[in-house]
Amino acid sequence: MPQITVDYSDALDEVFDRRGFALALHPLTAKIIGTTVEACKTRFRRVEEIVIADGEPQHAVLHTEFGILAGRTPEVKAELSEAVVALAREHTVAAAPGLTVHISVDVTDLSPAYRKHVGP
């Protein structure tokens, strides 16, 4: 925990430093929700086709989803969302001239049935 998934438009493929984003995202997340960096894991999914607004190609999407253990207040979840939007802007907007990047974040509680195992 947390389980982090980032969906991004293929238009960002060459300019979005995914590893750099994750390495900045993990300590930010740990600080805000009170977990460890070691517990953070992020997977990236490149989306080959997204239609935004009028369908013009100058639009791109970067959407981050968090699954976290229950117990965080709505205020903590909002703080995480706002911080991640700012971080995503730092990692995409300047690197993607000519693109309008639609950045969004969703933070939800994991199911009570969530389990994990680390190790052999």
Secondary structure, 3 states (H helix, E strand, C coil): CCEEEEEEEHHHCCCCCHHHHHHHHHHHHHHHHCCCHHHCEEEEEEECCCCCCCCCCCEEEEEEEEEECCCCCHHHHHHHHHHHHHHHHHHHCCCCCCCEEEEEEEEEECCCCCCCCCCC
